[in-house]
Amino acid sequence: MNLEKLRILGEGSQYDLCNYVSLNQENLTSPHLPGIYHAQTSQGCSVPLFKTLMSNHCSNDCLYCVNNCQNKFNREEYTPEELVSVFLHYYQNHYAEGLFLSSGMPGDPDQGMENLVEVVRKLRKEHEYQGYIHLKILPGASYDHIKRAMSLADRVSVNLEAATPAGFSELTSTKNYHKDVLRRMKWIHRLKNRHPELAPSGQSTQLIVGANHENDRDVLKRVEWLNKNLDINLSYLSPFIPLKDTPLNNHSSPDAKRVPRLYQAQFLLNSYGFQVNDLVLDDSDHLILKDDPKSVWAQTHPEHFPVEINESRFNDLIKVPGIGPKSARKIIAARRSGYIFNSLEDLKKTGVWIKRAEPFIKLNRVYQSTLNF
């Protein structure tokens, strides 16, 4: 086993997000186990994945990426047989429970996809591996390769990288936003609708925040569109990191609070019934970073508050800071069974974050605090 190849191609995949981990990157296990990352599921479970590039050869000139075609360094790649062997070694020794497989694009995207699909085919058909596989779809891949990939992988994804065509063109001149990326994402969505058994975990995507001149309205309009049109409930947002030996090496990183606030706003759009135009943005169309977006909205819309906990509808309850969909459902379920909330302690048992909610609610028509913003 070539440890140096494992290290190089494992590290090359670290900027591809495969889950949402409290806004942090997945954790590399050990330099002695290159490519093994602990990914945390939405249920809080930690799952070790073998996460790697198949190849760091690439014909694209993405300015943020160390693998861009203009960078001069030793390139590495696996054959399908090599990668299958490495993964099975990790899996059989209980180092990894799943595979996250991506790749640079060495020329023809279909040749790159052929190699990726062949790895998954061998694992599924020849070695009867039935565990989790997340497979990256290369920009420009053919419809047939995408369908084959979806027939074998649990999840597929295409990195959108930018929220707008103009922002995308700031990052690369070798890929077309609509043709190479969005069209492929639409194909995945269409295939999934026609054949629900394909890629049972669906598709995901990733946007880089802060590498171009896009503002938060641009980003949020795109994630709203992705949710409504492609059923992508969570778009992964990656804060731009200036990397050595890339054209954007001297470009600044975004404010550390920007991506967390964007995630919070995305949850409001996808799970709380908000629209982009509801959110409070500054004169530059960026979120207010000093507080979470729902609290900022509530503070600027006092006409909606206080909300009576014992009478209000679900859609009104979830507008209250500190009350999420889960706790709102518990409140309504309790009320239907005849329960009356008389105190903040009663309410706390449903999972409400009392400190945030208190200024915005009434219990039995009694104000719990005073709105004072």
N, C-alpha and C positions, 0 to 999 in steps of 0.2 A: 504494500500500500504506500503510495507516494504522498507522504505527509505534507510536503511543500505544495503540491498541487491541491491537496485537500484544503490547506490553509488559504491559498490565494483565491480559489474559486468559492470557498465558503465565505471569506471576508467580502468578496465581490457582491454577494447577495444581501448583505446586511441592510442596505437602504431600501429594499423591497419589504414593505410592511405586510404581514399576513394576519395580523390580528390587532385589536385595540387593547393596549396593556397600560391602562392608567396614564396614557399619553407618553409612555416611555418605549424605547426600542426593546425588542426581545433580548434576553440575556444569553450571552455566549457562555457555554458551560465551562470549557477548559481548553487551554492551548493543546492539550493532549488528545482532545476529541474535536478536531476542527470541523466546523459546519454544524455543530449541534447547538440548537437554540431552544430555550424554554419559552414556549408561547402560551400565554394565559387565555383561556376561553372566557366567554361572557359569563359563564357560571362560576368563574374563579378557579377553575382547575388548571394546573400547569402541565403542559404536554410537550415533551421533547421532540423536536422535529429535526430531521436532517435537511438543512436549508442551504442550497448551493446553486451556483451557475453551472450550466453544462459547458459553457465556453465564455471566455472574456474577450475573444475576437469580436470586433464590431465594426461595421461600415458606417455607423451613424456618428454625427458630430455633436451630440448632446453636450452643451457647455458645462453642465454641472457634474458630469460623470467621468470618473477616472478611466473608464474603458472606451472613451470616445476615440474615433479613428485617428485623430491627430496626435494622440499620446504615444510616445515611444517607450515600450517596455516589453519584457518577455511575456508572451501570451501563452495561455494554457487552455486545454480543452479535454473533456472526457470523450471516449467512444461510448456508445450505449452500453456495451458489455462491461466496460470499466465502472460506469456509474451504477449499474445494477449490482455489480459485485460489492462495491463500497456500501451501498445502502443496505443490502442484505446482511453484510457483516455487522453494521450498526444495529439493525433491527433484531437479528438473531441473538445479539449480545445485550439486548434491552437498553441500548444507548439512545435509540430513536424509536418513536411509535408511528411517525408519519414522515412524509416527504413534501418539501416545498421546492419545486424545480423551476428555475428560470434560466435565461441565457442572454448573452450578447447576440447580435445578429451579424454573423460572418457572411455578408453578401446577400444571397438569395434567402428571403424569409421562409420560403417553403422547405428549403433544405434544412434550415435550422429547426423548423417545426417537425420535420420528418424525424430528426434525431431525438427531439424531446418526446414525441409520441411513441417512438420505438422503445424508449426506456420504460414508459408506463405500460406499453403492451407486453413487454417481456415480464415485468413484475406481475401484472394481472393474469396473463394467459399461461406463461411458462412456469412461474414460481408461485402462482395462486395466492399472491399477496392481496388481501382484501381491506387493508387499512387505509388511512387518510392520505390522499394525494391532492396537493394544490399545484396546478400547472399554469405557468404564465403563457399567454398567447402573444406571439411576436407581432408587432405592427406590420401590416401588409400581408399577413398569413391568408391562405386561401380558405374559402368556405368549407371545402372538403376536409382540410386539415383541422379546422376548428371543430367540425362535427365529430371527427375521430377523437380529438382530444377530449371533448365533452362526454363521449361514450365511455371513456376510461377513467377520467379524473373526477374527484368529488367536487372540486371547485376550480374554476378558471378565472383568469383576470387579465386585463389589458391595462397598462399604466397610462392614464390620460395625461398626467404630468401638469397640465395647465388648464385653467378654467375657460380660456377664450382662444380663438385662433391667433389673435395678435400676440397674446402672451406666449403661446406655443412657438410662434415664429421667432421670438426673442431667444428661445432656448436651443433650437435646432433648425438647420436648413435642409436636412436630408429626409425628413418625414413630413407628411401632410396630415394636418389635424383631423379633417373630416374624412378623407379617403382611407388613410392608414390606421387610424385609431377609432374614431367614433363609428365609422361604418362597421368595423369588426365587432364593436360592442353591441351594435344594433343586431348584427347577425346572431350573436350569442343569445340575446334576448328573444329573438324570433324563434330560434331553435328550441330554446327552453320552453317557450309557450306551446310549441307544436309537439314537443317530446319531453314531457315533465320528468321522465326518468333520467335524462341527460344531466350531468353535473348536478347531482342532487342538492349540493350546498350552494348552488347558484354562481353568480359572478360578482367580482368586486373590482375596485379600481383605486388608484392612488393619485393624489395631486401634490405637487411640491409648492409650499407656501413661502414666498419671500425671495424667490430666485428671479422674478421679473417684476414688471410694474403693475400687476394686477392688484386690485384692492379687495377688501373683504366682501363687498357687495358682489363683485365678479365671482369670487369663490362660492359664496352662498347661493347665488343664482344657479351656478352649475350643479352643486350638490342637490339643490331642490329639483332641478330638471332631471338629474340622474335617478332620483327617487321616484318621480312621477312617471317618467317615460321608460326607464329600464329596470325598475324594481330594485334598485340598489339602495338598501336601507342605511348603509353606513359607508361613506367614501372615506378611505384612509387619507389623512392629511399629514404630510411629512414636512417638518420645518427645514428650510434650506440650510445645508451645512457646507460652507466653503471648503473644498478639498484641495490639498496640495496637488500640483501638476494638472490642474484643470483651468480652463480659461476664466472661470469665475472664482478663482482662488482668493481674490481681493474683494469680492462682493460681500457685503455685510449680511449677517444672519438676522432673521426677524426677531422682534421682541419675544422674550421667553413666554409671555402670557398670550401671545397672539394665537397660536395653534390651539391651546386649551380653550380659549374663548370661542374659537371657530367650531370646535367640537361641540361645545355647549349649545351654540346657536344651531348647529346641524340637528341636534337632538330636538330642539324646539320645532324645527321645520318638519322633521320626519315623524315625531311622536306626540307633539303637543298641539298641533293644529295651527301653528304660526305660519305666516308667509314672510318672504324676505322683506317686503315693504312694511311689515309690522315692527321689525327690529329697529332699535335705536342706533343710528350710525352717526359718526362725526362729519364735519364738513368735507373730509377726504374720503368718505364712504368706507371708513373703518369702524369696527366695533369699539365701544368704550371699554378699555382694558381694566379699569379700576374695580369693576364688579361683574358678576356673571350677567349674561344678556337678559335673562328673565327678570332678575331683580332690577336691572336698569329700566326695562320696559314697565314694570309695575310702578316704579318710582315716578315715571313720567306720565302715567295714566291713572291718577288717583280716582277718576270717575268710576272705575271698575271695582273699587274696593270701599269698605271691607266686604268680604264674601261670607255669607252665613253658611257655616259648615253643615248645619242640620237641614238645609233646604236646597242648596245650590246643585245645579247639574254638573255632570262630569266635566264638560268643557270649561265651565267656570272654575271648578276646583283646581284643575291642572294649570290654570293661569297664576295661581298663588305661589310665590316663591316658597320652596320647601315642601311642596306637594307635587309628587310625580304621578304618573298613570297608575302604578301599582297601589300606592297609598290611597289615591282617589277611588279606585275600585273597592278597596277595603272599606272605605267610609260609606260608600253607597250600599255595599252589601250589608253592612251593619245596620244602616238606617232601614233597609227593607225588612230586616228581621225585628224591627221595633226598637232598636237601640237609639238612645239620645245622647249625644256628646255634651257633657256638662262642664268639662274641665280640660285644660291643656294636657293634663296627664292622661286622660282618656284618649285624646287625639294622638298623643305620642306613641301609643301602642299600635297604631296603624302604620308607623314608619315615617310620619311627618317630621320634618326638621323644624321643630318648634321655634327655635331662635329666629329663623328666617320667616316663618309663616305668621308669627304672632301679630305684627303690625297690620296685617292685611286681612284679618278674619274676625268674625263674630261667632259666639256660641250662645244659642238661645237669645239672639238679638243683643247680647252684651259685648261691647267692644273689649278686646283683649289687650289692646295697646293703642297708642295714638300715632297716626301717620304724621311724621315730622321729617320731611326731606328738605 
